[in-house]
């Protein structure tokens, strides 16, 4: 099945140059800042609030980090307004797992809250986040 990984414009060249799609929250703050400065200029950088950092840490602790994929031609939750910034793959070739099956491994109440919130927010935005992978190297 053809699936897409949507990304923001400032990550397209780093992905192509490195040959990797990093897992969410896998880039440190300095790498993010440099990518945004290089693409948009310094006026677009915004330091993360303490609430943002705490939420990201909570999610990572309870569900880990993944690279997300969809079968859809849009992705509103992560990149609204950048529908043309994506990489396409065959789900079998990259070993992507359907999110529906993967999420069944989570049992703790905190993990289930995170998963439920992610699913709800994606659906509310019109997204399906139907596949994930925990590693992905591009074929150059």
RAZIRA-V467590 format. One line per field, one symbol per residue. psi: psi as a letter, one per 40 degrees, with the letter a starting at -180 (. if undefined). A space follows every 10 residues. Layout:
psi = ???
This chain:
psi = hhiihiiide edddddddei hiiifehidd dddddddddd ideehhiiid dddddddddd deeaiihiii eieigdddfh efeegihiih dddefihhdd ddeeehdidd dddddddddd ddddeeiefe iiieihhih.
